[in-house]
Amino acid sequence: MFDFGNGPDVNMFLTVSAGTTPRFAITANGNGNEQRLNAPSPLSTNQWTHLAVTLSGTTGTLYVNGTPVATNTNMTLNPSSLGSTTQNWIGKSQYSADPFLNASVDEFQIYNRGLSAAEVQSLTSSAGGSPGGGNVAWYRFDEASGATAVDSSGSGHDGTIVLADTYWAPVADGGGSVTATLDSANPLNSQLTRSLKLQVNSAGAGQRVGMSNEGYFGLPVTPGESYTASFFAKASNGFTGPLTFSLENTGGTQAFATTTVSGLTSDWQQFTAMLTVAAGTPPTTGRFVIGIDNRSASPALVPDGTSLWLQMVSLFPPTYQSEPNGLRPDLVDKLKAMHPTFLRFPGGNYVEGNYRPQDPDPRASRFDWKKTIGPVWETAGPPQRRLELLVGRRAGSPGIPAALRGL
């Protein structure tokens, strides 16, 4: 949920699942010296839950929906024990191996004192409750878009919203400048309820701005191979393009294949294009980049304040029988060589999922495959799969497509 500190040795955090149940911990000397509050039960999913932690003297209390669920009367550490912290995150851990938080967060508040049980209870029914909003920080997350989470406490501790996917990175060459944020105000549809917004700050002559993806271990570049690029896009301020889609080395100094598309409007449209690597290109790994490339002799006119939105970006290598969004030919060939007489799908148990009686619908996480039939950008994926797609169906293993999906 949050993790404030200077790394895993000096930090305090609240996690929604330390294995299965919530935990608050604080340490100034590594995780072996953590002072903890452990909740006894898991949180329910698919519904709002109010969490609070109070530290008063040496007593720490963890609350769930206004009810104290854990108490520790020997907590000698407090936030001031951490000193000046430089890595203060909501939704991210100090431990690089930990996943990002897969949840919605609202009304995040920090107070300069320990609240009473009655005050904590009041916060479950109104944003500020009886103590009023947090006087150190209060993030209401009411912004429709942009890279700033405004601090409503008046303390000036505005937060910066960053993309949760380290495999996607902004590109700004030749002095160009772009800001990338997730935008819930411009969804593609009811299934993909956020998009990637690129606020173009500077994209003049000789400059390039956009987003890149290198995949797990670099995107395979195969001589003579053709790749299918597909994405949804729209733009503001009358910008119509062109957008450039390129397959290049990881440093961006050599392009192996490049294509452009034009005709953007203020409405979502799907674009497809082919990129073909020259036959004499040495096999290597690289990245793909989508954006505005004005390093050519005829730069595109990009009005000041232009924004570009992207969703469902994918790059496919050749697929079996050239089927769109299809399968790897080598895997299908191996299946065919086995001469199977039937294929069971879905495999395993149709009703398999993360069943928990306390959830509003314990069946919600099962693989309901009938809902996945149709265009991939319109169908509902199971919750566990949506998290994987959020960070990209990342490219890198031979034949695995790269995609920006389910933001």
C-alpha positions as CSV (number, residue, x, y, z in Angstrom):
1,M,0.0,0.0,0.0
2,F,2.8,2.4,0.9
3,D,6.5,2.2,1.6
4,F,8.5,5.2,2.8
5,G,12.2,5.0,3.4
6,N,15.7,4.9,1.8
7,G,15.7,1.3,0.8
8,P,14.9,-2.1,2.4
9,D,17.1,-1.4,5.4
10,V,15.5,1.8,6.5
11,N,11.8,2.0,5.8
12,M,8.2,1.7,7.1
13,F,5.5,0.0,5.0
14,L,1.9,-1.2,4.9
15,T,1.3,-4.2,2.6
16,V,-2.1,-5.6,1.9
17,S,-0.6,-9.1,1.8
18,A,2.5,-10.3,3.7
19,G,1.9,-13.7,2.3
20,T,-1.9,-13.7,2.9
21,T,-2.7,-10.9,5.5
22,P,-1.9,-7.2,5.9
23,R,1.2,-6.1,7.7
24,F,2.7,-2.8,8.9
25,A,6.4,-2.8,9.7
26,I,9.0,-0.2,10.5
27,T,12.8,-0.7,10.7
28,A,16.0,1.3,10.8
29,N,18.3,-1.7,10.5
30,G,17.1,-4.2,8.0
31,N,14.0,-6.5,7.8
32,G,15.4,-8.7,10.6
33,N,14.8,-5.9,13.0
34,E,11.3,-4.9,11.9
35,Q,8.7,-3.9,14.5
36,R,5.4,-5.3,13.1
37,L,1.6,-5.2,13.2
38,N,0.2,-8.3,11.6
39,A,-3.5,-8.6,10.7
40,P,-5.1,-11.9,11.5
41,S,-7.2,-12.2,8.3
42,P,-6.9,-11.5,4.5
43,L,-8.6,-8.5,3.0
44,S,-11.7,-9.0,0.9
45,T,-11.3,-8.2,-2.8
46,N,-13.5,-6.3,-5.3
47,Q,-14.7,-3.9,-2.6
48,W,-13.4,-0.8,-0.8
49,T,-11.6,-1.4,2.5
50,H,-10.4,1.3,4.9
51,L,-6.9,0.7,6.4
52,A,-5.3,2.8,9.1
53,V,-2.1,2.6,11.2
54,T,-1.6,4.7,14.3
55,L,1.6,5.1,16.4
56,S,1.1,6.7,19.8
57,G,4.0,6.5,22.2
58,T,5.2,2.9,22.0
59,T,1.8,1.6,21.0
60,G,1.0,0.8,17.3
61,T,-2.4,-0.2,16.1
62,L,-3.6,-1.5,12.8
63,Y,-7.2,-0.9,11.8
64,V,-9.4,-2.5,9.1
65,N,-12.6,-0.7,8.4
66,G,-12.4,1.2,11.7
67,T,-11.8,-1.9,13.8
68,P,-8.5,-2.5,15.5
69,V,-7.1,-5.9,14.4
70,A,-3.5,-5.8,15.7
71,T,-1.7,-4.0,18.5
72,N,1.9,-3.8,19.5
73,T,2.8,-2.0,22.7
74,N,6.6,-2.4,22.2
75,M,7.1,-0.2,19.1
76,T,10.1,2.0,20.0
77,L,10.5,3.2,16.4
78,N,8.5,6.0,14.8
79,P,8.7,7.8,11.4
80,S,11.4,10.2,12.8
81,S,13.6,7.2,13.4
82,L,14.0,6.8,9.6
83,G,15.7,10.2,9.2
84,S,15.2,12.1,5.9
85,T,13.6,9.6,3.4
86,T,14.0,9.9,-0.3
87,Q,12.0,6.9,-1.6
88,N,8.5,7.4,-0.6
89,W,6.0,5.3,-2.6
90,I,2.3,4.6,-2.7
91,G,1.8,1.3,-4.5
92,K,5.4,0.3,-4.7
93,S,7.9,-1.5,-2.3
94,Q,11.5,-0.8,-1.5
95,Y,12.2,-4.4,-2.4
96,S,12.7,-4.6,-6.2
97,A,11.3,-8.2,-6.4
98,D,7.9,-7.2,-4.9
99,P,5.1,-6.6,-7.4
100,F,3.3,-3.3,-7.7
101,L,0.1,-2.9,-5.8
102,N,-2.8,-4.2,-7.9
103,A,-5.6,-2.1,-6.4
104,S,-7.3,1.3,-6.4
105,V,-6.3,3.8,-3.7
106,D,-8.3,6.9,-2.5
107,E,-8.1,9.5,0.3
108,F,-4.5,8.7,1.4
109,Q,-3.8,10.8,4.5
110,I,-0.9,11.3,6.9
111,Y,-1.3,13.0,10.3
112,N,1.4,14.4,12.6
113,R,-0.1,12.6,15.6
114,G,-1.7,9.2,16.5
115,L,-5.5,9.4,16.0
116,S,-7.9,8.0,18.5
117,A,-10.0,4.9,17.8
118,A,-13.1,7.1,17.4
119,E,-11.3,9.4,15.0
120,V,-10.2,6.4,12.9
121,Q,-13.7,5.1,12.9
122,S,-15.0,8.5,11.6
123,L,-12.7,8.3,8.6
124,T,-14.5,5.2,7.4
125,S,-17.7,7.2,6.7
126,S,-16.3,10.5,5.5
127,A,-13.2,11.6,3.7
128,G,-11.8,13.9,6.4
129,G,-13.7,12.4,9.4
130,S,-13.8,14.2,12.7
131,P,-10.0,15.1,12.6
132,G,-10.3,16.7,9.2
133,G,-8.0,15.8,6.3
134,G,-4.4,14.7,7.0
135,N,-2.3,17.7,8.0
136,V,1.0,16.3,6.7
137,A,-0.3,15.0,3.4
138,W,-3.7,14.3,1.9
139,Y,-3.9,12.8,-1.5
140,R,-7.5,12.7,-2.8
141,F,-6.7,11.5,-6.3
142,D,-9.4,13.6,-7.9
143,E,-7.2,14.6,-10.8
144,A,-8.6,13.4,-14.1
145,S,-5.1,13.2,-15.7
146,G,-1.6,14.5,-15.4
147,A,1.6,13.5,-13.5
148,T,0.8,15.3,-10.2
149,A,-1.1,14.0,-7.2
150,V,-2.1,17.2,-5.4
151,D,-1.5,17.4,-1.7
152,S,-4.8,18.8,-0.3
153,S,-3.3,19.3,3.2
154,G,-1.8,22.6,2.4
155,S,1.7,21.3,3.2
156,G,2.8,21.3,-0.4
157,H,3.8,17.7,-0.5
158,D,2.5,17.0,-4.1
159,G,3.2,13.6,-5.4
160,T,4.4,12.5,-8.8
161,I,2.5,9.8,-10.6
162,V,4.9,7.4,-12.5
163,L,4.2,4.5,-14.8
164,A,4.3,1.2,-13.0
165,D,6.0,-0.6,-15.8
166,T,9.8,-0.4,-16.0
167,Y,9.7,-2.1,-19.4
168,W,8.0,0.9,-21.0
169,A,10.1,4.0,-20.9
170,P,9.6,7.6,-22.3
171,V,11.9,8.5,-25.3
172,A,13.1,12.0,-25.7
173,D,15.9,12.5,-28.3
174,G,17.5,15.7,-29.6
175,G,16.2,17.9,-26.8
176,G,12.6,16.7,-27.1
177,S,10.5,16.5,-24.0
178,V,7.5,14.3,-23.1
179,T,5.5,13.4,-20.0
180,A,3.9,9.9,-19.8
181,T,1.0,9.3,-17.4
182,L,-1.9,6.9,-17.1
183,D,-5.2,8.6,-17.9
184,S,-8.5,7.3,-16.6
185,A,-10.4,10.2,-18.3
186,N,-9.7,8.8,-21.8
187,P,-10.6,5.0,-21.7
188,L,-10.6,3.0,-24.9
189,N,-13.8,1.2,-23.8
190,S,-15.5,-0.4,-20.7
191,Q,-12.8,-3.1,-20.5
192,L,-9.7,-1.0,-21.0
193,T,-10.6,1.9,-18.7
194,R,-7.2,3.8,-18.8
195,S,-4.9,4.8,-21.5
196,L,-1.3,6.0,-21.8
197,K,-1.2,9.8,-22.2
198,L,1.9,11.4,-23.7
199,Q,2.0,15.1,-23.0
200,V,4.2,16.5,-25.7
201,N,6.2,19.3,-24.2
202,S,8.7,19.7,-27.1
203,A,8.8,17.9,-30.5
204,G,10.4,20.4,-32.9
205,A,12.7,19.9,-35.8
206,G,15.5,17.4,-34.9
207,Q,13.6,16.0,-31.9
208,R,11.8,12.7,-31.2
209,V,9.4,11.8,-28.4
210,G,7.5,8.7,-27.6
211,M,7.6,5.4,-25.7
212,S,9.9,2.4,-26.0
213,N,9.8,-1.3,-25.0
214,E,12.8,-3.6,-24.8
215,G,11.0,-6.7,-23.5
216,Y,12.5,-9.2,-21.1
217,F,15.9,-9.6,-22.7
218,G,15.7,-7.4,-25.7
219,L,13.3,-7.8,-28.6
220,P,14.6,-10.4,-31.2
221,V,15.5,-8.8,-34.5
222,T,15.6,-11.5,-37.2
223,P,16.9,-10.7,-40.7
224,G,14.2,-10.8,-43.4
225,E,11.4,-11.1,-40.9
226,S,8.2,-9.0,-41.0
227,Y,6.5,-7.8,-37.9
228,T,2.9,-6.6,-37.6
229,A,2.4,-3.4,-35.5
230,S,-1.0,-2.6,-34.2
231,F,-2.3,0.1,-31.8
232,F,-5.1,2.4,-30.9
233,A,-4.4,6.2,-30.9
234,K,-5.9,9.6,-30.7
235,A,-4.5,13.1,-30.4
236,S,-5.5,16.7,-29.4
237,N,-5.0,20.1,-30.9
238,G,-5.7,18.8,-34.4
239,F,-2.5,16.8,-34.6
240,T,-2.9,14.1,-37.3
241,G,0.5,12.6,-37.4
242,P,2.6,11.1,-38.6
243,L,3.4,8.6,-35.8
244,T,6.5,6.6,-36.3
245,F,6.9,3.0,-35.3
246,S,10.4,1.6,-35.4
247,L,12.4,-1.5,-34.5
248,E,15.9,-0.4,-33.5
249,N,18.9,-1.2,-31.3
250,T,18.6,-0.6,-27.6
251,G,20.5,2.7,-27.8
252,G,18.2,4.1,-30.5
253,T,21.2,4.8,-32.8
254,Q,20.2,2.3,-35.5
255,A,16.8,1.5,-37.0
256,F,16.3,-2.0,-38.4
257,A,12.7,-1.3,-39.7
258,T,10.5,1.8,-39.6
259,T,7.0,2.7,-40.7
260,T,4.7,5.6,-40.2
261,V,0.9,6.1,-39.9
262,S,-1.2,9.3,-40.3
263,G,-4.8,10.3,-40.0
264,L,-5.1,10.7,-36.2
265,T,-8.2,12.5,-34.9
266,S,-9.6,13.3,-31.5
267,D,-11.4,9.9,-31.5
268,W,-9.9,6.5,-31.0
269,Q,-8.8,4.6,-34.1
270,Q,-6.9,1.4,-34.6
271,F,-3.8,1.5,-36.8
272,T,-1.8,-1.4,-38.3
273,A,1.4,-1.4,-40.2
274,M,4.2,-3.8,-41.3
275,L,7.9,-3.5,-40.4
276,T,10.3,-5.7,-42.4
277,V,13.9,-6.2,-41.3
278,A,16.3,-6.2,-44.3
279,A,17.6,-9.7,-45.2
280,G,21.3,-8.8,-44.6
281,T,20.7,-7.4,-41.1
282,P,22.8,-9.4,-38.5
283,P,20.6,-11.1,-35.9
284,T,20.4,-9.1,-32.7
285,T,18.1,-7.8,-30.0
286,G,16.6,-4.4,-29.7
287,R,13.5,-2.4,-28.8
288,F,10.5,-0.9,-30.5
289,V,9.6,2.8,-30.3
290,I,6.3,4.5,-31.0
291,G,6.1,8.3,-31.1
292,I,6.7,11.5,-33.1
293,D,10.0,11.5,-34.9
294,N,10.9,15.0,-36.3
295,R,14.5,14.2,-37.0
296,S,13.8,13.9,-40.7
297,A,14.1,16.7,-43.3
298,S,10.3,17.3,-43.2
299,P,9.2,17.5,-39.5
300,A,5.6,17.2,-38.5
301,L,3.8,20.3,-37.1
302,V,3.1,19.6,-33.4
303,P,1.0,22.4,-31.9
304,D,2.0,23.5,-28.4
305,G,0.2,21.5,-25.7
306,T,-0.5,18.5,-27.9
307,S,-1.4,15.3,-26.2
308,L,-1.3,11.8,-27.6
309,W,-3.1,8.8,-26.2
310,L,-2.2,5.1,-26.8
311,Q,-3.8,1.8,-26.0
312,M,-3.4,-1.9,-27.0
313,V,0.0,-1.4,-28.6
314,S,1.3,-4.7,-29.9
315,L,4.1,-6.0,-32.2
316,F,3.8,-9.5,-33.5
317,P,6.3,-11.6,-35.4
318,P,5.0,-14.0,-38.0
319,T,2.3,-16.3,-36.6
320,Y,1.0,-19.7,-37.6
321,Q,-0.8,-19.4,-40.9
322,S,-0.5,-15.6,-40.5
323,E,-3.4,-15.6,-38.1
324,P,-3.9,-12.2,-36.4
325,N,-2.8,-12.3,-32.8
326,G,-1.9,-15.9,-33.5
327,L,0.4,-18.6,-32.2
328,R,4.1,-19.2,-32.6
329,P,4.7,-21.4,-35.7
330,D,7.4,-23.5,-34.0
331,L,5.1,-24.4,-31.1
332,V,2.2,-25.4,-33.4
333,D,4.5,-27.4,-35.6
334,K,5.6,-29.4,-32.6
335,L,2.0,-30.0,-31.6
336,K,1.2,-31.2,-35.1
337,A,4.2,-33.5,-35.1
338,M,2.6,-35.3,-32.0
339,H,-0.5,-36.1,-34.1
340,P,-3.0,-35.3,-31.3
341,T,-6.5,-36.5,-31.7
342,F,-8.1,-33.8,-29.5
343,L,-7.2,-30.5,-27.7
344,R,-8.6,-29.8,-24.3
345,F,-9.4,-26.2,-23.7
346,P,-9.5,-24.7,-21.2
347,G,-7.2,-27.1,-19.4
348,G,-7.4,-27.8,-15.7
349,N,-10.5,-27.0,-13.8
350,Y,-13.0,-24.6,-15.4
351,V,-14.0,-23.2,-12.0
352,E,-10.5,-22.8,-10.7
353,G,-9.7,-19.5,-9.1
354,N,-8.8,-17.7,-5.9
355,Y,-11.8,-18.8,-3.9
356,R,-12.4,-16.9,-0.6
357,P,-15.7,-17.1,1.1
358,Q,-15.5,-13.5,2.3
359,D,-15.4,-12.1,-1.2
360,P,-18.7,-10.7,-2.6
361,D,-18.6,-13.3,-5.4
362,P,-16.1,-16.1,-4.7
363,R,-16.4,-17.2,-8.4
364,A,-15.3,-13.9,-9.8
365,S,-11.6,-15.0,-10.4
366,R,-12.4,-18.2,-12.3
367,F,-11.4,-18.4,-15.9
368,D,-14.7,-17.7,-17.6
369,W,-13.4,-18.4,-21.1
370,K,-16.6,-17.6,-22.9
371,K,-16.1,-13.9,-21.9
372,T,-12.7,-13.9,-23.7
373,I,-14.1,-14.7,-27.2
374,G,-13.9,-11.7,-29.5
375,P,-11.5,-8.8,-30.2
376,V,-8.9,-8.9,-27.4
377,W,-9.4,-5.2,-26.7
378,E,-13.1,-5.7,-26.0
379,T,-13.1,-8.9,-24.0
380,A,-12.8,-9.3,-20.2
381,G,-9.8,-11.1,-19.0
382,P,-9.6,-12.8,-15.6
383,P,-8.2,-10.6,-12.8
384,Q,-4.9,-12.4,-12.5
385,R,-4.3,-12.1,-16.3
386,R,-5.2,-8.5,-16.3
387,L,-2.3,-7.7,-14.0
388,E,0.1,-9.5,-16.3
389,L,-1.2,-7.6,-19.3
390,L,-1.0,-4.3,-17.4
391,V,2.8,-4.6,-17.5
392,G,2.8,-5.5,-21.0
393,R,2.8,-9.1,-22.5
394,R,6.4,-8.1,-22.7
395,A,8.5,-8.9,-25.7
396,G,11.8,-10.7,-25.6
397,S,11.3,-14.4,-25.8
398,P,11.3,-15.5,-29.5
399,G,7.9,-15.1,-30.9
400,I,6.3,-13.5,-27.9
401,P,4.3,-10.4,-28.8
402,A,4.8,-7.1,-27.0
403,A,1.7,-5.3,-26.0
404,L,0.5,-2.3,-23.9
405,R,-2.8,-3.6,-22.8
406,G,-5.1,-3.4,-19.8
407,L,-3.7,-0.1,-18.4
